Amino acid sequence: MTSDDLSDSAPVPAPSRTDRVDAVETRVERLPDLSDRIRKAGAAPLEERAAILAAIHETLSSELRDAED
C-alpha cells in the first residue's frame, strides 16, 4: 500500500470518549483481585513465592493479550 492509496480511503472515526471509558471500566471490573495472592506470595518461602508470582504474571499476561484482541 502506498501513501497514495491511503489518501483515497475515508478516515475511520475513533470511538467516542464515553465508549472508551465504558470499555476500560468493563475490563477493570473483570480483572481478578490479585491482592490476596500478592500478600500470600510475600509470606511464602522463596520457591513458593516464585511460583505464585509466575502465576500472577501469567494471569496479567493473559488479560493483556485479551485486551489487545
N, C-alpha and C positions, 0 to 999 in steps of 0.2 A: 504494500500500500504506500503510495507516495503522498506528499503533502497536498498535491492537487486533489487526490481522492478524498482527503479529509475535509477540504473546503467545500465540497459538494454535499456533504452529509449534514443533516439538520442536527443541531445540538440536542443532547439528551438532558432534560431538566433534572436537577438534583431533587431528592426527596425534601419535603418541607421540614423545617426545623422540628415541628411537633412530631412528625413521623419518626425522625431520627431519635428524638428524646424517648419516645414511646418504645422504640426498638431496643435502645440501650437499657431502659428500665426493665423491660421484659427479660433481657439477658441477665441482668444483675439479679433479678428475683430467682432465676433458675440456677445461679451459681451455688454450689454446695457451700455450706458453712464449714470452713476449714479450721476455725479457731480451736475446737476441741482436739482435732488431730495434731495441730501445731503444739498445743500445750502438752499432749501426750508425748510427742517427739522430744520436747525439752527435758522431760523427766526420764526418758528411756536410756538404756545403755547404748553405747556408740553404734553397735551393729544394728540394733533395732531402730535407733534414730535414723540411720541411713536408709533403711527400708521404708520407714514412714515418710520421710522426706521425698524419696523417689516416687512413692505412690501419689503424694500430693503434687509433685511435678507432673506426673502423667495425667492426673485429673485436670490440672490447669492447661496443659498442652492440648488435651482433647477439647476442652472448652474453646481454646483459641482457634483450633482447626475448624471446629463447628461454626464459630463466628465468622471466619474468613470465607466459608462456603456460601 
